[in-house]
Amino acid sequence: IYNFNGYFVEKVAAYGPHLMGYFILPFFLYFIFLASNPENIQLRNRINIGILIGISNASIFLQGSIHFYSICVTFFALWALFNYRMYILSLTAFATNFALAAIKILPAYLAYGVKENHRYWEAGGYGNFSSFFEGLGVCVKS
């Protein structure tokens, strides 16, 4: 059922590498379900599950699936907010996730910092954080 509904087969032909993190989503969700199990209340189990969640989420990002990665980070942040008693698991997962994802994020940050990417040839988008926040506050007069 996971692959046979046709949606992914149709999209992978057009978007290719951006959807390869799709196959890691079951592992991410399995580890979320494992973390929600009330039998895993020991601290060591929570830390181990947090590391697994972080590795699975970072591997989605390292596959090049930035869209799936942002969805999973948002989902896990909301999950962590509602399951605040599992803060050790959440902190471990976020630390592992961002430590592994820094392999891809840190070189770009060190190369550009907060400046815009001058090699960005397509129209649109935001060059830096200040233009992004300015775009949020712009009112259009009609």
C-alpha positions in Angstrom: 0.0 0.0 0.0 2.9 2.3 0.7 4.1 2.4 -2.9 1.2 1.1 -5.0 -1.2 3.9 -4.9 0.6 5.6 -7.9 1.2 9.0 -6.4 4.8 8.5 -5.6 5.5 6.6 -8.9 4.0 9.5 -10.8 6.0 12.2 -8.8 9.4 10.5 -8.7 9.7 10.7 -12.5 9.4 14.4 -12.4 11.1 15.4 -9.1 13.5 12.5 -8.7 16.1 13.2 -6.0 13.9 15.5 -4.0 11.6 12.6 -3.1 14.1 10.0 -2.1 13.7 10.7 1.6 10.2 9.2 1.1 11.6 5.8 1.8 13.0 6.9 5.1 9.7 8.2 6.4 8.5 4.8 7.7 11.6 4.6 9.9 11.0 8.1 11.2 7.4 7.3 12.0 8.2 3.9 13.5 10.6 5.6 15.9 8.0 8.2 16.8 5.5 5.4 17.6 8.3 3.6 19.6 8.9 6.8 21.6 5.1 7.0 22.3 5.1 3.5 23.8 4.6 3.8 27.6 7.0 0.9 28.2 10.0 3.0 27.1 10.2 5.1 30.2 13.8 4.3 31.1 16.2 7.2 30.5 18.5 5.0 28.4 15.7 3.9 26.2 14.6 7.5 25.6 18.1 8.6 24.7 18.5 5.7 22.3 15.2 6.3 20.6 16.0 10.1 20.4 19.2 9.2 18.6 17.3 7.0 16.2 14.8 9.7 15.5 17.6 12.2 14.9 19.5 9.8 12.6 16.4 9.0 10.5 15.4 12.7 10.2 19.0 13.8 9.3 19.2 11.0 6.7 16.0 12.4 5.1 17.8 15.7 4.8 21.0 14.2 3.5 19.1 12.4 0.8 18.2 15.9 -0.6 14.6 15.9 0.5 14.5 19.3 2.1 10.7 19.5 1.8 10.2 16.2 3.7 12.8 17.2 6.2 11.0 20.5 7.0 7.7 18.6 7.4 9.3 16.0 9.7 11.1 18.7 11.8 7.8 20.6 12.2 5.9 17.4 13.1 8.5 16.4 15.6 8.6 19.9 17.1 4.9 19.8 17.6 5.1 16.2 19.0 7.8 17.3 21.4 5.7 20.3 22.5 2.7 18.1 23.3 4.9 15.4 24.9 6.9 17.8 27.0 7.6 15.1 29.7 9.9 13.4 27.1 12.2 16.4 26.9 15.3 14.3 27.1 14.2 12.3 24.1 13.3 15.5 22.2 16.6 17.3 23.0 18.6 14.2 22.1 16.7 13.9 18.8 17.1 17.5 17.8 20.8 17.5 18.8 21.5 14.4 16.8 19.5 15.7 13.9 21.2 19.0 13.6 24.6 17.7 14.3 24.3 15.3 11.4 22.6 17.8 9.1 25.3 20.3 9.8 27.4 18.4 7.3 25.3 19.9 4.6 24.2 23.2 6.2 27.4 24.4 7.8 29.5 24.8 4.6 26.8 26.9 3.0 26.5 29.1 6.1 30.3 29.5 6.3 30.5 30.4 2.6 27.6 32.9 2.5 26.9 33.8 6.1 23.9 36.1 6.2 24.6 37.5 2.7 22.5 36.5 -0.3 23.7 33.8 -2.7 25.0 35.8 -5.7 24.9 32.6 -7.8 21.1 32.3 -7.5 20.0 32.8 -11.0 16.2 32.2 -10.8 13.8 35.0 -10.1 12.1 35.2 -6.8 13.1 33.9 -3.4 14.7 35.6 -0.5 18.4 36.4 -0.4 18.8 36.7 3.3 16.8 36.8 6.6 16.3 40.5 6.6 14.6 40.5 3.1 12.5 37.6 4.3 11.2 39.4 7.3 10.7 42.6 5.3 8.6 40.6 2.9 6.4 39.4 5.7 5.6 42.9 6.8 5.0 44.5 3.4 1.4 45.8 2.9 0.2 46.1 -0.7 -1.8 49.2 -1.5 -4.6 48.8 -3.9 
